[in-house]
């Protein structure tokens, strides 16, 4: 059964509203994003881990610590799916003789914003920065890495490809694709999240690997190297 993107319809009706100031930007984001995204930190302890399965979109309450603003502006105007299996892949998986696959008909499309709306929404989202302390604690400095060695570390040694794709046609689908990660994410966020994803999201599906800084750097540098592939 095909899912009708009700969020997109609601958002489309609201997109005609003018965005004149910071208060208007906040109101626009609240009206158009809050039905799928957490804009304030949930009470994770009270909600319990079941909260993870009920999400419609990733939390945005730390968007200002996570995304690059220029990427947000462009993506909101032409959104492409970042999470091949949706925000909670098991909810979209169906069993087949070849194994479980994602049913694309169950995935919700993200609404498209105009250029002005995208700029305003991104501007507001970048003000959401509750984790400045995590960013400040990061000492990661981007550096070069041999692409082949980085891929081997990502896939064979760390097993990241079981959940993530580092190429459009290779890797798992339960996590966000990572071949555009460097374009959309701040380097300090990448390193901090790899080091301790639960510090950012207590209900994340990503395991805490307790990696030493040099191993975090290898993975972060690999994502940077992917962005430099022509």
C-alpha positions in Angstrom: 0.0 0.0 0.0 1.4 3.4 -1.0 1.9 5.8 1.8 0.5 9.3 1.1 3.0 11.9 2.3 0.6 13.9 4.6 3.5 15.8 6.0 4.4 17.1 2.5 0.8 18.2 1.9 0.7 20.1 5.2 4.0 21.6 4.6 3.0 22.6 1.1 0.1 24.6 2.5 2.3 26.4 4.9 5.1 27.2 2.5 3.3 30.2 1.2 3.6 31.9 4.6 6.0 34.8 4.6 9.1 34.5 6.8 9.9 38.0 7.9 12.1 37.7 11.1 13.7 35.3 13.5 10.4 34.7 15.3 8.8 33.9 11.9 11.7 31.5 11.1 11.2 29.7 14.3 7.4 29.5 13.8 7.9 28.2 10.3 10.2 25.4 11.4 7.9 24.6 14.3 4.9 24.4 12.0 6.5 22.4 9.2 9.1 20.2 10.9 7.9 19.4 14.4 5.5 16.7 13.3 8.4 14.5 12.2 11.5 16.0 13.9 12.3 16.7 17.6 13.1 20.4 17.8 13.7 20.2 21.6 15.5 17.5 23.5 13.1 14.7 24.4 12.9 13.3 27.9 14.7 10.1 26.7 14.6 8.5 30.2 10.8 9.0 30.5 10.1 7.9 26.9 12.3 4.8 27.1 14.0 3.1 24.1 10.6 2.5 22.4 10.8 6.1 21.4 13.4 5.2 18.8 11.0 3.0 16.8 8.4 5.8 16.8 10.5 8.5 15.1 9.3 9.8 11.8 12.5 11.8 11.2 15.9 12.3 12.9 16.1 14.8 15.8 16.9 18.3 14.8 17.3 19.9 18.2 21.1 19.8 17.7 21.0 20.7 14.0 23.3 23.7 14.6 26.0 21.4 16.0 25.6 18.8 13.3 25.0 20.2 9.8 26.7 22.6 7.5 24.4 25.5 6.8 25.2 25.7 3.1 24.3 22.1 2.7 21.1 22.5 4.6 20.0 25.3 2.3 20.6 23.3 -0.8 19.2 20.0 0.5 15.9 21.5 1.7 15.3 22.8 -1.9 16.1 19.4 -3.5 15.9 16.7 -0.8 17.4 13.4 -1.6 17.1 10.4 0.7 19.9 10.1 3.2 18.6 7.1 5.0 17.8 4.3 2.5 15.9 2.4 5.1 14.1 5.3 6.7 14.8 6.7 10.2 14.0 3.2 11.6 14.7 0.6 9.0 12.9 -2.4 10.7 9.6 -0.6 10.3 10.1 -0.6 6.5 11.6 -4.0 6.1 9.7 -6.8 4.4 10.7 -10.5 4.2 11.5 -12.0 0.8 13.0 -15.3 -0.3 16.3 -13.4 -0.8 16.1 -11.9 2.7 14.7 -8.7 4.2 14.5 -5.7 1.9 13.2 -2.1 2.4 9.7 -1.4 0.9 10.2 2.0 -0.7 6.4 2.5 -0.8 6.5 2.9 3.0 9.1 5.7 3.0 8.0 9.3 3.4 9.3 11.9 1.0 10.7 15.1 2.5 8.8 18.3 1.4 10.6 20.6 -1.0 11.1 24.2 0.2 11.6 27.3 -1.9 15.1 29.0 -1.8 13.9 31.7 0.6 12.2 29.2 2.9 15.2 26.9 2.9 17.5 29.7 3.8 15.2 30.8 6.6 14.7 27.3 8.0 18.4 26.6 7.8 19.2 29.8 9.6 16.9 28.9 12.4 18.1 25.3 12.7 21.7 26.5 12.9 20.8 28.3 16.2 19.9 24.9 17.8 23.2 24.2 19.5 22.8 22.4 22.8 26.0 20.4 22.4 28.6 23.1 22.0 30.4 21.4 24.8 30.8 18.1 22.8 32.0 20.1 19.8 34.5 22.1 21.9 35.8 18.9 23.5 36.8 17.5 20.0 40.4 17.8 19.0 40.0 16.2 15.6 41.9 17.8 12.8 41.1 16.6 9.2 43.9 15.0 7.4 44.6 12.9 4.3 44.2 9.1 4.1 44.7 6.7 1.4 41.3 6.0 0.0 41.8 2.2 -0.4 43.1 1.8 3.1 40.3 4.0 4.4 37.7 1.9 2.7 39.3 -1.3 4.0 39.2 0.1 7.5 35.6 1.3 7.2 34.4 -2.0 5.8 36.6 -5.0 6.8 38.1 -3.8 10.1 35.3 -1.7 11.6 32.3 -3.2 9.8 30.6 0.2 9.2 29.3 -1.0 5.9 26.9 -3.4 7.6 24.7 -0.3 8.3 26.1 2.5 6.2 26.8 3.0 2.5 30.1 4.6 1.5 29.0 4.4 -2.2 25.5 4.7 -3.7 25.5 1.0 -4.6 27.4 -0.6 -1.7 26.7 -1.0 2.0 23.9 -1.4 4.5 20.7 0.6 4.6 19.8 0.8 8.3 21.9 3.9 8.8 22.4 7.1 6.9 24.5 6.9 3.8 28.0 8.3 4.4 29.3 9.1 0.9 27.9 12.6 1.3 28.6 12.9 5.0 31.5 15.3 4.7 29.3 17.6 2.6 26.5 17.8 5.1 28.1 17.4 8.5 30.5 19.5 10.5 33.9 17.7 11.0 33.7 18.0 14.8 30.3 16.4 14.9 31.5 13.5 12.7 34.4 12.8 15.0 32.4 13.3 18.2 29.5 11.1 17.0 31.9 8.3 16.0 33.6 8.5 19.3 30.4 8.4 21.4 27.1 8.4 19.5 25.1 8.0 22.7 26.3 11.4 24.0 24.3 12.9 21.1 21.4 10.5 21.0 20.9 8.1 23.9 18.6 5.9 21.7 20.8 5.8 18.7 21.1 2.5 16.8 24.8 3.1 16.3 26.9 1.2 18.8 29.5 2.9 20.9 32.8 1.6 19.7 35.0 3.2 22.4 37.5 3.9 19.6 40.7 5.7 20.5 41.1 9.2 18.9 43.5 7.9 16.2 40.8 5.4 15.0 38.1 8.0 15.1 40.4 10.2 12.9 40.9 7.4 10.4 37.1 7.0 9.9 36.5 10.7 9.8 39.3 11.2 7.3 37.9 8.5 5.1 34.6 10.4 4.9 36.5 13.4 3.9 38.4 11.4 1.3 35.1 10.2 -0.1 34.1 13.8 -0.7 37.2 14.4 -2.8 36.6 11.5 -5.2 36.0 12.8 -8.7 
